[in-house]
């Protein structure tokens, strides 16, 4: 089922989840076992992130160096297929511009359509670990709005429509895009960032999922700014509970976000790891309850491969 249909048919807020594809070596059964605790709460869909391939240089016997492709994780398409085989739930793979050509993306779309997957989250993706700034792949897309437009154009071709039995105005893929309530770190200001977001919506995005935030006022202000800018599609808040002391410095650095002083001080004063974990879960549950009370359509949880704290929040809020 498309996310737009799920949203239209829901009378109250529901949870959704985002998981990271496992590292090579994890079995299918281990992956499904890690998801099992969430299924009690009937999440409407599971997002599966995509990670670009990296390269490493290895020294040869003659002293020269050769470049080798490194794939550390199972593909998002494979993970989606495994989940679909086990659970009756909508799966949503991420597709990224990073490290991928337009032709390779078209091949991914064919694979997804073959599996009956008709939801996508379209993202630019991150730069390589060796880069300071994102560098487009030759023959690929530079920005997420171009990717969204490319998906719409591809599935709009007459041959594609005939193969899917689509009418002229039908859209096979429902497309979600990401947004930064506290602005993307590359944007000079929040207004410019929202204009960039509007380009993605104008290109054909159906809904928006925000990056994590720890102050709900940030989300409410962001939604208000988006509506004033003419963005009318649903904006789903994304949450992640803090689970370690290190994250109060790591998350702002990695995701260009603020953590409220109150939460930061409470975590710093915590006596042990268990106390930090509990405080992070309690704060996230408080955010979730407030968001639901204020009428959000859904709450999206970034699990980061962990389930215990998310499960406790789902028990309390849903």
Secondary structure, DSSP 8 states (H G I E B T S, - for coil): --HHHHHHT-SS-EEEEEE---BTT--HHHHHHHHHHHHTT--SEEEE-----EEEEEE-TTS-EEEEEE--B--HHHHHHHHHHH---EEEEEEESTT--HHHHHHHHHHHHHHT--EEEEE-----TT-SS----TTS-SSHHHHHHHHHHHHTSHHHHHHHT--TT--S-EEEEEE-TT--TTSSSHHHHHHHHHHHHHHT--EEEEEE-S-HHHHHHHHHHHHHTT--SEEEEEE----STTHHHHHHHHH-----HHHHHHHHH-SSHHHHHHHHHHHHHHHHHHHHHTT-SEEEEE-TT--HHHHHHHHHH-
